Amino acid sequence: MKKHQKALVVAAALVVSTFTFSGFGTGAAYAATPAAVLQAESQMKQSSISELTNDTRVFKVDPKIEAKNVRFQNRYGFDVAGHLYLPKNFNAQKQYKAVVVSGPFGAVKEQSSGLYAQEMAKHGYVAVAFDPSMTGESGGTRRNMASPDIFVEDYSAAVDFISNLKFVNPDKVGAIGICGLSGMVLTAAANDTRIKAVATSAMYDMSDSIRNHYQGDYYTPEQREKVKEHLAVMRDKEAK
């Protein structure tokens, strides 16, 4: 396993072993680099980097790790919201390895994925934790919807963003999927050759779970047909 891949997996494992919640409002991260400086280093037109002014992260924030708000678009036209984490003693004139992180299913960047991204920044990575489309601060008129296709695209869109920062080495970009987003990150890594390393944590197959539930123990074939009929009726009512 290459050094980049080893660091990605080891850091992900480290987060699992040290995961703690310390409550809301843990304080803003140390902001040594103005967001405007970072924005000037972006080569992606439909993106933005701004200061993290309303900090609602629920994990223990490391004041030595800078965090910024970011926004970028995926190819379905959704605006994806994220937090950009920078290594200690960040220097915009250097090039860093990078990683994009999301999950668990239904979770937001202020939770697990943000903690993972912060830990990766401690290990020298530029990291982006993002809300999947239709979740958290990301776009989508319908909220809390699920689409494996769109979630896979969100990962590639995050790679679009991070690999087009001049202080990131585009040949050293990895991805992490947590729990229910693990399947999506593996699909993204299988198809997007820009993702050079991939790691999952507490992997769970959400697509199979929604179809078949855990190990197929939840629905009988007859029950599944009844659920499908219920969903069809419900959708028709929503359309009306």
Disulfide bonds with the S-S distance in Angstrom:
none
